[in-house]
Amino acid sequence: MTRIERYDNPLQFAADCRDFLMQDLRARDRSYVLINSACRSAEAGHRLLYRVVEHDQTVGVALIVTRPPIRRLMLDLVDANHVPALVDTMRSDVPSLTSVMGNLPVAQPFAHAWGEHQIHSHMGCLALASGPHVPTAAGHFRPATLADTDLLHAWLTAFIIDCRLNENLADLPRIIAERLAAPEPIYWLWEVDGEPVSLCARNGDANVTRIGAVYTPPDQRGRSYAGSLVARLCTQLRAQGVREICLTTDLSNPTSNALYHRIGFERFGESVELVFE
C-alpha cells in the first residue's frame, strides 16, 4: 500500500530520500538539486515536501513551491502506480495546485487524474556523456559578482520571457541576491574584451550538477559564446569530480539541441510542465 509522508524538516527529508535519489542520479537530478537547495535556502519555508513510500521503501518524492500565484508540484516517482495516492494527498493539502512538472511517464498521468490541463513546456533531459568538446570562441569565462547584478536581472528576465517559463518575475531580485551570496559561484559569464556576452547558471554538488539559464543577447548570438561558456564550465566541473552534469533543453529548439550534442550531451528522457486550467 502506498503512503504519503509530509515533512517539515528539509534536512530530515533529504536524509530519508537520499538512497532513492542516488539510485538514478540522471533521472532524478532535478529533485536531487532542489531538495539540497531546500536545505540551505530561505525558500525552504515556501516548499511542501513529501516522500512516497511503499513497503517501507521510498518510491518517489514530491515538492511543491508555494509562492502565489504559483503552486507548482515537482514530481519524481518510480512509476505511475503511485499517482492516485499522491493525487488524493494533493487535493487535500493544495487544492489550488497550478501545475505539475516531472518526467513525462509520471507527470502526464498525474495531470490526467487531476483535471483539465495543457502543456506549458516539453523538454529534453540531457546528460554529459563525452567530452566536453569546447567550441572555439574569443573570450573567457568568469563567475558573476555583485557588480553584475543589474545585468543578471536584465538577462534572466529576458531568458524567462523568451523561454515562456512559468516563473514569478517579482521573485527574481531576491533569487539573484541569494545566489550571488552562495559560497560557490552559481552564475557564470562569458566575457570578450571586458564585456559580458553570455550567461549560464549551475546548481548542485559533486554528485550531480544542473546547468541552466543559458542566455545570449540577440545581438551576440551565432558566435559560439554560449557553447564555449557551457563547455568550459563542464570542463571545470569534471576536473572537480562532478559525477553527472545535466540540463534540460526545449525539444522544439533545434539550435540549442544541436549545440549541446556537439559539446557531448546526450538525451536520456523527457520532462513536461502541465498547467491546470
C-alpha positions as CSV (number, residue, x, y, z in Angstrom):
1,M,0.0,0.0,0.0
2,T,1.3,3.5,-0.9
3,R,1.5,6.1,1.8
4,I,2.5,9.7,1.5
5,E,4.6,11.3,4.3
6,R,4.9,15.1,4.6
7,Y,8.0,16.7,6.1
8,D,8.5,20.0,7.8
9,N,12.3,19.5,8.2
10,P,14.1,19.6,4.9
11,L,17.3,18.1,6.3
12,Q,15.4,15.0,7.5
13,F,13.6,14.9,4.2
14,A,16.9,14.9,2.3
15,A,18.3,12.2,4.5
16,D,15.3,9.9,4.2
17,C,15.1,10.4,0.4
18,R,18.9,10.2,-0.4
19,D,19.1,6.5,-1.3
20,F,16.1,6.8,-3.7
21,L,17.7,9.8,-5.4
22,M,21.1,8.2,-5.6
23,Q,19.8,5.1,-7.3
24,D,19.4,7.1,-10.6
25,L,21.0,10.5,-10.4
26,R,20.4,11.3,-14.1
27,A,16.7,10.6,-14.0
28,R,16.3,12.3,-10.6
29,D,18.8,15.1,-11.0
30,R,16.2,17.9,-10.7
31,S,14.8,16.5,-7.4
32,Y,18.2,15.9,-6.0
33,V,19.3,19.5,-6.6
34,L,16.0,21.0,-5.5
35,I,16.0,19.1,-2.2
36,N,19.6,20.0,-1.5
37,S,18.7,23.6,-2.2
38,A,15.8,23.5,0.1
39,C,18.1,22.5,2.9
40,R,20.1,25.7,2.7
41,S,17.7,28.3,1.2
42,A,15.4,30.8,2.6
43,E,12.9,29.3,0.1
44,A,12.5,26.2,2.4
45,G,9.6,27.8,4.2
46,H,7.8,28.1,0.9
47,R,8.1,24.5,-0.1
48,L,6.0,21.5,0.9
49,L,8.0,18.2,1.0
50,Y,6.5,14.8,0.5
51,R,8.0,11.3,0.4
52,V,6.1,8.5,-1.3
53,V,6.6,5.1,0.5
54,E,5.6,1.6,-0.3
55,H,6.7,-1.5,1.8
56,D,8.8,0.9,3.8
57,Q,10.8,1.9,0.7
58,T,11.0,5.3,-0.8
59,V,9.4,5.1,-4.3
60,G,9.0,8.8,-5.0
61,V,9.4,12.4,-3.9
62,A,7.3,15.5,-4.4
63,L,8.0,19.1,-3.8
64,I,5.5,22.0,-4.0
65,V,6.7,25.6,-4.5
66,T,4.0,27.7,-2.7
67,R,4.7,31.3,-3.8
68,P,1.4,32.6,-5.0
69,P,0.2,32.7,-7.7
70,I,2.5,29.7,-8.4
71,R,1.8,26.4,-6.7
72,R,3.9,24.0,-8.8
73,L,4.3,20.3,-8.0
74,M,7.7,18.9,-8.8
75,L,7.3,15.1,-9.1
76,D,9.6,12.1,-9.2
77,L,8.1,8.6,-9.0
78,V,9.3,5.1,-9.8
79,D,6.2,4.6,-11.8
80,A,2.6,5.9,-12.3
81,N,1.1,3.3,-10.0
82,H,1.7,5.7,-7.1
83,V,-0.1,8.6,-8.7
84,P,-3.6,8.0,-7.2
85,A,-2.4,8.2,-3.6
86,L,-0.4,11.4,-4.4
87,V,-3.4,13.0,-6.1
88,D,-5.6,12.4,-3.0
89,T,-3.0,14.0,-0.8
90,M,-2.5,17.0,-3.0
91,R,-6.3,17.6,-3.3
92,S,-6.4,17.8,0.5
93,D,-3.2,19.8,1.0
94,V,-3.0,22.1,-2.1
95,P,-6.4,22.1,-3.9
96,S,-5.2,25.2,-5.8
97,L,-2.3,23.5,-7.5
98,T,-1.3,25.4,-10.6
99,S,0.9,22.9,-12.5
100,V,2.9,19.7,-12.3
101,M,6.4,19.2,-13.6
102,G,8.3,16.0,-13.9
103,N,9.4,13.2,-16.2
104,L,6.7,12.5,-18.9
105,P,5.7,9.0,-17.8
106,V,4.6,10.2,-14.3
107,A,3.7,13.9,-14.8
108,Q,1.2,13.1,-17.5
109,P,-0.8,10.5,-15.6
110,F,-0.9,12.9,-12.6
111,A,-2.3,15.7,-14.8
112,H,-4.9,13.4,-16.3
113,A,-6.1,12.4,-12.9
114,W,-6.1,16.0,-11.6
115,G,-8.2,17.6,-14.2
116,E,-8.2,19.9,-17.3
117,H,-4.7,20.9,-18.3
118,Q,-2.5,22.0,-21.1
119,I,1.2,21.6,-22.0
120,H,3.3,24.6,-21.0
121,S,6.7,23.1,-21.8
122,H,8.1,19.9,-23.3
123,M,11.8,19.5,-22.6
124,G,14.6,17.0,-23.4
125,C,16.6,15.8,-20.4
126,L,20.3,15.7,-21.3
127,A,23.5,14.5,-19.5
128,L,27.1,14.9,-20.5
129,A,28.2,11.6,-22.0
130,S,31.5,12.6,-23.6
131,G,34.0,15.4,-23.8
132,P,33.1,18.1,-23.2
133,H,34.1,19.3,-26.6
134,V,34.8,23.1,-26.4
135,P,33.9,25.3,-29.3
136,T,36.5,27.9,-30.4
137,A,35.3,31.4,-29.5
138,A,37.0,34.6,-28.4
139,G,36.9,35.4,-24.7
140,H,37.0,33.7,-21.4
141,F,34.5,32.7,-18.6
142,R,34.3,34.0,-15.1
143,P,31.9,33.9,-12.2
144,A,29.4,36.7,-11.9
145,T,29.8,39.1,-9.0
146,L,27.7,41.7,-7.2
147,A,28.7,44.2,-9.8
148,D,26.8,42.2,-12.4
149,T,23.5,42.3,-10.5
150,D,21.7,44.6,-13.0
151,L,23.0,42.7,-15.9
152,L,21.8,39.4,-14.4
153,H,18.4,40.8,-13.7
154,A,18.0,42.0,-17.3
155,W,19.3,38.9,-18.9
156,L,17.4,36.5,-16.6
157,T,14.2,38.4,-17.2
158,A,14.8,38.1,-21.0
159,F,15.5,34.4,-20.6
160,I,12.3,33.7,-18.7
161,I,10.2,35.7,-21.2
162,D,11.9,34.1,-24.2
163,C,11.5,30.6,-22.9
164,R,8.0,31.3,-21.6
165,L,8.9,29.9,-18.2
166,N,6.2,29.6,-15.6
167,E,8.1,31.8,-13.1
168,N,7.2,34.8,-11.0
169,L,9.4,37.7,-12.1
170,A,8.8,39.6,-8.9
171,D,10.9,37.0,-7.1
172,L,13.9,37.5,-9.4
173,P,15.8,40.2,-7.4
174,R,15.7,38.0,-4.2
175,I,16.8,34.9,-6.1
176,I,19.7,36.7,-7.7
177,A,20.9,38.2,-4.4
178,E,20.7,34.9,-2.6
179,R,22.6,33.1,-5.3
180,L,25.3,35.7,-5.6
181,A,25.8,35.3,-1.8
182,A,26.2,31.5,-2.2
183,P,29.6,30.0,-1.1
184,E,30.2,28.6,-4.6
185,P,29.5,30.7,-7.7
186,I,26.2,29.9,-9.4
187,Y,26.1,32.4,-12.2
188,W,28.8,32.4,-14.9
189,L,29.5,34.8,-17.7
190,W,31.4,34.6,-21.0
191,E,33.4,37.8,-21.5
192,V,35.0,39.3,-24.6
193,D,37.3,42.4,-24.3
194,G,35.9,43.1,-20.8
195,E,32.2,42.9,-21.8
196,P,29.9,40.0,-20.8
197,V,28.3,38.4,-23.8
198,S,26.6,35.2,-22.5
199,L,25.3,33.8,-19.3
200,C,24.6,30.4,-17.7
201,A,23.9,29.1,-14.2
202,R,25.0,26.0,-12.3
203,N,23.5,24.4,-9.2
204,G,24.3,21.1,-7.4
205,D,27.3,19.3,-5.9
206,A,29.9,16.6,-6.6
207,N,27.2,14.0,-7.3
208,V,25.1,15.9,-9.8
209,T,25.1,19.5,-11.1
210,R,22.5,21.0,-13.3
211,I,23.2,23.8,-15.8
212,G,20.5,26.2,-16.8
213,A,19.6,29.8,-17.7
214,V,21.8,29.6,-20.8
215,Y,21.3,33.0,-22.4
216,T,23.0,35.2,-25.0
217,P,21.5,38.5,-26.1
218,P,20.2,38.5,-29.7
219,D,23.0,40.8,-31.0
220,Q,25.7,38.4,-29.7
221,R,24.3,35.1,-31.0
222,G,25.9,32.9,-33.6
223,R,29.4,33.4,-32.3
224,S,29.7,30.2,-30.1
225,Y,29.7,32.2,-26.9
226,A,27.0,30.1,-25.1
227,G,28.6,26.8,-26.3
228,S,32.0,27.9,-25.1
229,L,30.7,29.0,-21.8
230,V,28.8,25.8,-21.1
231,A,31.7,23.6,-22.3
232,R,34.3,25.4,-20.3
233,L,32.1,25.2,-17.2
234,C,31.6,21.5,-17.8
235,T,35.3,21.0,-18.1
236,Q,35.8,22.7,-14.8
237,L,33.1,20.6,-13.1
238,R,34.6,17.4,-14.5
239,A,38.0,18.5,-13.1
240,Q,36.3,19.0,-9.7
241,G,35.0,15.4,-9.8
242,V,31.3,16.0,-10.5
243,R,29.7,12.7,-11.5
244,E,26.7,13.8,-13.5
245,I,26.3,17.1,-15.4
246,C,22.7,17.5,-16.6
247,L,20.5,20.1,-18.3
248,T,17.1,20.4,-20.0
249,T,16.5,21.9,-23.4
250,D,13.4,22.8,-25.4
251,L,12.8,20.0,-27.8
252,S,11.4,22.4,-30.3
253,N,14.6,24.4,-30.5
254,P,17.0,22.7,-33.0
255,T,19.7,25.3,-32.4
256,S,20.2,24.5,-28.7
257,N,19.7,20.8,-29.2
258,A,22.5,20.7,-31.8
259,L,24.7,22.9,-29.6
260,Y,24.5,20.6,-26.6
261,H,25.0,17.5,-28.8
262,R,28.2,18.9,-30.2
263,I,29.5,19.6,-26.6
264,G,28.9,16.0,-25.7
265,F,25.4,15.9,-24.1
266,E,23.0,13.0,-24.9
267,R,19.3,12.9,-24.3
268,F,18.1,10.3,-21.7
269,G,14.5,11.3,-21.2
270,E,11.7,13.9,-21.5
271,S,10.1,16.2,-18.9
272,V,7.0,18.3,-19.1
273,E,5.2,21.1,-17.2
274,L,1.5,20.7,-17.4
275,V,-0.6,23.7,-16.3
276,F,-4.1,23.2,-14.8
277,E,-7.0,25.2,-16.1
